Amino acid sequence: MARLFLKPGKERSLQRRHPWVFAGSVDRLEGRARPGDTVEVLSDDGRLLGRGAWSPASQIRTRMWSFDPATVIDHAFFKRMVSSSVARRAWHPWLAQQDGVRLIHGESDGLPGVIADRFGAVVVLQLTSAGAERWREAIVAALVQATGCAAVYERSDSDVRGLEGLEPRSGCLHGELPDGPLWITENGVRLEVDVVAGHKTGFYLDQRDNRLLTGQLARDRSVLNCFCYTGGFSLQALAGGARSVLSIDSSAPALEGARRNLAHNPQLDCGRAEWQQADVFEALRALRAEERAFDLIVLDPPKFAPSAAHAERAARAYKDINLFGFRLLAPGGILMTYSCSGGVGLELFQKIVAGAASDAGVDARILHRLGAAPDHPIGLAAPEGEYLKGLAVAVG
Ligand code: SAH
């Protein structure tokens, strides 16, 4: 096995169990390793710190599989890691009964570059690192064994694979997808999941608890749901007794999915729902010009800042939509506003939202600080994994 020696002092973050070795920390690689091969990681004075996956194309030159010098990285390792990750979900009362649940959340579950979402009997797998790619077969076998799933479908078509020198890949890795669409029930609402062509792995599971909270706050309120995708927040708002729900997204297929979702929930009053295909930045201005007002507004935009380098431009975009959000709130209204940008931390996000409230001339207070559901844990040693942050802010 090749041995990666760190520069002096560069072992400190690994000793805190942070799983990444950046290119700038590497002194030399002794021996030969292909992308994804397991390497021993050593301090400059030769102490073995653990084992990780070598990724020469990436700025993150190695992602650690283990910090225990005694741990061997083999099929049995992946079997253990996958089964304990799945068991953590089975144990949690908010997750155990869900049809749609994230089973493996990458670094936070000790499996860098591995994402696995279960939708009923189908597991969708996304591999985004050279190490994960190398162990694909072991990971699939472990998932099948831990879940008894009928199919594993790969959706490794995320852009971030390019940073690891990997091509996009998708298709069935085990079993077959069922004929026809896949449906899950999330807190009483039926939702279609298009694992083949939907965004990411097909559905945004991370917002599950926040969608439920939105439903609980929506009774008798007029709701505006911006960036609605397939209507997850909209349907929970209707289930919670919203008076009306206007949902906006720029994607026609997403809105078609949203309409199908509504049609499959006959308990919901479809007369209260309105769907609009538009750019949210323009739509918010138009609503303002029409002097519309809403009691509850959800802003769940896509990632404006994939990394800290994009933070400034992203900050302007967040400021813009939140400013218009506040301007469109009726007195006593609530803004539920999110950022899923890794490059914008909670502190900065809260500052942006505060700036927007102040520019809109409203008095505002935070009711809830929100984050991803517990099947998207945050590694304490790698807090940058906290990508989703949200604020429920009341005005007036
Ligand atoms: N809230 C959704 C997830 C939102 S994902 C849920 O709970 O499932 C972000 C969505 O924003 C995507 O559906 C994408 O099509 C849409 N989108 C991206 N840029 C947009 C823009 N400028 N205007 C309107 N929609 C946009």
Residues whose N, C-alpha, C, O or C-beta is under 5 A from the ligand:
A	BS01	SAH	Y204 Q207 F227 C228 Y229 T230 G232 F233 I248 D249 S250 S251 A254 A278 D279 V280 F281 D300 P301 P302
